[in-house]
Amino acid sequence: MELASDTIEAILAYMDTRTNPIPFGLHAIECVVEAMCHLVPHLRGRWTNEDPRPLSSFKRAIEFLESLSNTMGAARRALDALGEIADKQWLNLLSTDGELGFGDMPVFS
């Protein structure tokens, strides 16, 4: 969980220094989405109450993908895939108002 949060934060910090995100963008998207997948089981666990970083990193990762989605199709497709997962309630991460929420998602520990 900590490694996934650190990975997201490091990639976002690096990408903020790039004037052109495209050369590293595809790799960044792949790594961020993979790190997000590692965070999902911990978003409602006892760790979230003790350390808000996983949820913060997850939200920042979504914002990152949204910002890249205007120029990179891979980011748009990643958001679409994450949206489909949420719509099918496999993870039930997004509430009905589009905000990050948890609904009936089981707690993994």
URSULKA-V902087 format. One record per backbone hydrogen bond with DSSP energy under -0.5 kcal/mol. NH is the residue of the N-H (numbers start at 1). CO is the residue of the C=O. E is the energy in kcal/mol with one decimal. If there is no record, write none. Layout:
nh:NH co:CO e:E
nh:NH co:CO e:E
This chain:
nh:5 co:1 e:-2.3
nh:6 co:2 e:-2.7
nh:7 co:3 e:-2.5
nh:8 co:4 e:-2.3
nh:9 co:5 e:-2.6
nh:10 co:6 e:-2.5
nh:11 co:7 e:-2.4
nh:12 co:8 e:-2.6
nh:13 co:9 e:-2.3
nh:14 co:10 e:-2.4
nh:15 co:11 e:-2.9
nh:16 co:12 e:-1.7
nh:17 co:13 e:-0.6
nh:17 co:14 e:-1.3
nh:18 co:15 e:-1.0
nh:21 co:19 e:-0.5
nh:25 co:21 e:-1.5
nh:26 co:22 e:-0.7
nh:28 co:24 e:-2.5
nh:29 co:25 e:-2.7
nh:30 co:26 e:-2.4
nh:31 co:27 e:-2.5
nh:32 co:28 e:-2.7
nh:33 co:29 e:-2.6
nh:34 co:30 e:-2.1
nh:35 co:31 e:-2.4
nh:36 co:32 e:-2.4
nh:37 co:33 e:-2.1
nh:38 co:34 e:-1.5
nh:39 co:35 e:-1.4
nh:40 co:36 e:-1.8
nh:41 co:37 e:-0.6
nh:42 co:39 e:-1.9
nh:43 co:39 e:-0.6
nh:43 co:40 e:-1.4
nh:48 co:45 e:-1.1
nh:49 co:45 e:-0.7
nh:50 co:46 e:-1.2
nh:51 co:47 e:-3.1
nh:54 co:51 e:-0.6
nh:56 co:52 e:-2.3
nh:57 co:53 e:-3.4
nh:58 co:54 e:-2.2
nh:59 co:55 e:-2.4
nh:60 co:56 e:-2.5
nh:61 co:57 e:-2.3
nh:62 co:58 e:-1.9
nh:63 co:59 e:-2.2
nh:64 co:60 e:-2.4
nh:65 co:61 e:-2.5
nh:66 co:62 e:-2.6
nh:67 co:63 e:-2.3
nh:68 co:64 e:-2.1
nh:69 co:65 e:-1.6
nh:70 co:67 e:-0.6
nh:71 co:68 e:-1.5
nh:72 co:68 e:-2.8
nh:73 co:71 e:-0.5
nh:75 co:72 e:-0.5
nh:76 co:72 e:-1.5
nh:77 co:73 e:-2.8
nh:78 co:74 e:-2.2
nh:79 co:75 e:-2.4
nh:80 co:76 e:-2.3
nh:81 co:77 e:-2.6
nh:82 co:78 e:-2.6
nh:83 co:79 e:-2.5
nh:84 co:80 e:-2.4
nh:85 co:81 e:-2.1
nh:86 co:82 e:-2.1
nh:87 co:83 e:-2.9
nh:88 co:84 e:-2.3
nh:89 co:86 e:-1.2
nh:90 co:85 e:-1.9
nh:91 co:85 e:-0.8
nh:95 co:99 e:-2.7
nh:98 co:95 e:-1.7
nh:101 co:93 e:-3.3
nh:105 co:102 e:-2.7
nh:108 co:41 e:-0.7
nh:108 co:106 e:-0.5
